[in-house]
Amino acid sequence: MSIFLLVTIVCVLGVVGYVLARSRVSGLETDSSVSYHSRPGYHGMHMAIATVLPALLVLAVWAISSQVVIGNVVKSSISQEVLGDSAAREGLTMGIVSSISRGLTLLNAEELKQAANGIDAARPLLAAKGVAIATDASDPMVTAAFRYNGLEQTSTFWRSIVVILAALVCGGWAWTQLGARVKARNRVEGVVLGLLILASSIAILTTIGIVLSMIRETGRFFASVPPLEFFFGTVWDPRFAAAGATESAGQFGLLPLLAGTLYIALVAMLVAVPIGLFAAVYMAEYAGPKLRSVAKPLLEVLAGIPTIVYGFFAVVTVGPFLRDLSAQISGIFTGDASSFIQAQSVLTAGAVMGIMLIPFVSSLSDDIITAVPRAMRDGSLGLGATRSETIKRVILPAALPGIVGALLLTASRAIGETMIVVLAAGVAARLTINPFEPMTTVTVKIVSQLTGDLEFNSPQTLVAFALGITLFVLTLGLNIYALYVVRKYREQYE
């Protein structure tokens, strides 16, 4: 029985339990001499939760643990000669066994008999079902796959019985708990509270897992490359080594990547902040309700465009336009029609990224400006100030802390951008102050270092985690400071 069908059966049992428990308590409530602690709906929910939740927990534990147990049992049945001496070889062998096992589930009884004769007989049968088998598969792997398949079938059978039995037993226990003084409401609310705490903890646990994984791999990188060389180096030249090489060939200077990241983000903010703020002021203070209801959603559509599309726009339109424009300007003033702005440059990437960030600035700033109390506007206008003076001297100063927080959040978004920079700024790691030349960012190098035919334990690959933890700390600091500023603003004006 598949997991989906098993979950469906358990949910159906929960619905049936809910209906039966609610109906029973509703019928008993007609006796006015008995005062029930909880309403029938809570008793029904208590019955449903008791039926479904333990069964799903058993199913989750079984699904996770069975794979580990079956894998260990099958691995113990394979000779060490077939498994290999290294952990990587063992993983590859077990992967082949698992692939053959999945293919066996697609064969009928007659085909299974043929496949049992060995890899030469099984390979064409599995290929006919669309299952590709590695060339180094052998007869012992086919035998192990049959054992793997048999254990999985046995595990699936007993899993279905145990899960359904758990649902029936726990549901039966809940049925015996139906009574006047049973605190079904407290139990249901306790379970819901636990689920809410679990849901809110997922983000925290995910963040902790991400940080720990990056710290572990970063530590392996710094075991090969000195931290001072990484953080203060001015040359980025990893010199990709051949697969299997572990020596720290090359130079891993962070400064060119960090400078490119901050430079492109600065250009993007110089484009996005004025346009976004002016748009926010207009929509909050000058635009009528009808125009605002149309203009704001249209402006926010920019935030929904995939960043790869912005990259295409930069490569096809903005970059060539700036290059040709610079060539025309150069021809007018110097007579030489050579372009001083390259198609891939800091200016191109920053300008397109700034267009992408306009909705973030305008939307957040608009919400902050409209949150300024109406009494401050009326007081300024009542004293004889014009609307523009009120905006400049009352509303914007009052909203400034919130706007600063919004800009910091936007800056952290700009620092983490990847696709626009890959296409519009190039991959050249260099230190320059000329915005017309290409530079690259930390995110681009993270992508490039994790792609290609390299051993995962080489410094050329592990440096991506050092870059990732650096970028994580940078953006986390900006986000924390932005949240601090926004919280201070809210405490002052809400």
Residue, then its C-alpha position, 0 to 999 in steps of 0.5 A: m500500500s502506497i504512502f498516499l493511499l495509507v494517509t488517505i485511509v487514516c484521514v478518512l478514519g479521522v473524519v469518521g471518528y469526528v462525525l461519530a464523536r460529535s454525534r454521540v456527544s450532541g445526543l448526550e447533551t440533550d440530558s439537561s442534568v449533565s453539564y459538559h466541559s467542552r462542546p461537541g465540536y471539540h470532542g469530535m476534533h479530539m477524536a479525529i486528532a487521536t486517530v490521525l496524529p499518532a498514525l501519521l507519526v508512526l508512518a513518518v518514523w517507519a518511512i525514515s527508519s525502514q530505509v536505513v534498516i533495509g539499506n544496512v541489511v542489504k549492505s551486509s549481504i554484499s561482499q566487501e569486494v563488490l562494495g569497494d574500499s571507500a565510502a564513495r564506492e559503497g555509496l555508488t554500489m548501493g545507488i546501483v542496487s537501489s536503481i535496479s530494485r526500483g526497476l524490478t517493481l516495474l516487471n511482471a512475474e515472468e520478467l522477474k524470473q528472467a531478471a534473476n538470471g543476472i545483470d545480462a538478463a536484467r539490463p535489457l528488461l530494465a532498459a525497456k522500462g526506461v531504467a538505465i543501469a550503470t555499466d559497472a553493475s554486476d550479478p551480486m548487485v542484482t541479487a542484492a536488488f532482489r533482496y532489497n525489493g523483497l524487504e521493501q515489500t515486507s516493510t510496506f505490508w507491515r507498515s500498512i498494518v501497524v499504521i492502520l492499527a495505530a489509528l484504530v487503537c488510538g481512535g478507540w481510546a479517544w472514544t472511551q474518553l467521551g464524557a461530560r467532564v473530559k476536557a476535550r477543548n483543552r486537549v485540542e487547543g494543546v495539540v494546536l499550540g504544539l503544532l504552532i510552536l513546531a511550525s514557528s520553530i522550522a524557520i529557526l531550525t532551518t537557519i541553524g542547519i544552514v549555518l552549521s553546514m556552512i561552518r563545517e565546510t568552511g572549516r575544511f576550507f580554512a584547513s587548507v587556505p589561511p583565513l588571512e589570505f582569504f579575507f585580505g587577499t586581493v587576487w582571485d585565481p583559484r586555478f581549478a585543479a584536476a579531479g582528485a587534487t586536494e592541494s590549495a593551488g591558486q589564490f583565493g582573495l575575497l576583496p575583489l569579489l566583495a568590492g564588486t558585490l558592494y559596488i554593483a549594489l551601490v549603483a543599483m541603490l543609486v538607481a532604485v532609491p530616488i525613483g522608488l522614493f519619488a514614486a512612493v511620495y507621489m502615490a502616498e501624497y498626490a495620487g488619487p484613490k483610483l490612480r493609486s489602485v492602478a499604479k501601485p499594483l502595476l509598479e509591483v509587477l516588476a517584483g514578480i519578474p524572474t531575475i533571469v529575465y532582467g539578465f536577458f534584458a541587460v544583455v540584449t538591450v541595456g548593455p548594447f545601448l550603453r555601449d553604442l551610446s558611449a561610442q557615439i559620445s566618444g565620436i562626437f568629442t574625440g572623433d574616435a568611435s570606440s566605446f568606453i562603456q563595455a556591454q558587460s559592466v558594473l553600470t549595466a548590472g547596477a542599472v538593471m538591478g536598480i530597476m528590479l529593486i524599484p518595487f521594493v523601495s516604493s512599496l515599503s516606503d509607501d506603506i511607511i509614509t501612509a502610516v504617519p499619523r494624519a494629525m501630523r499632516d493636518g497640523s502642518l497644513g493648519l499652520g499654513a504650510t504647503r503640501s510640499e513643505t509638509i512632505k519635506r519637513v514633517i512627513l519624510p522626517a517622521a517616516l525617515p527611520g522606517i524608510v532607512g530600514a526599508l532601504l537596508l532590506t533592499a540593499s541586502r536583496a541587492i547584495g544577494e542577487t546572482m543571475i543579473v550579475v552573471l549576465a550583465a557584469g561578467v565573471a572577471a574578478r578585479l579591483t577597479i573604480n571604473p563603473f564602465e568595466p566588468m566586475t563580479t560578485v560573491t554570488v557569481k563565484i559561489v555558482s562557478q565554484l560549485t559547478g564542474d568536475l571537481e572533487f568536493n573536498s578540494p579547496q576550489t570547491l570548498v571556497a564556495f562555502a567560505l564565500g557563502i558564510t561571508l555573504f550570509v553574515l553580511t546580509l544578516g547584519l543588514n537585516i538585523y539592523a534594518l529590523y532594529v530601525v523599523r521596530k524603533y520606528r514602530e514603537q515611536y509612531e504606532 
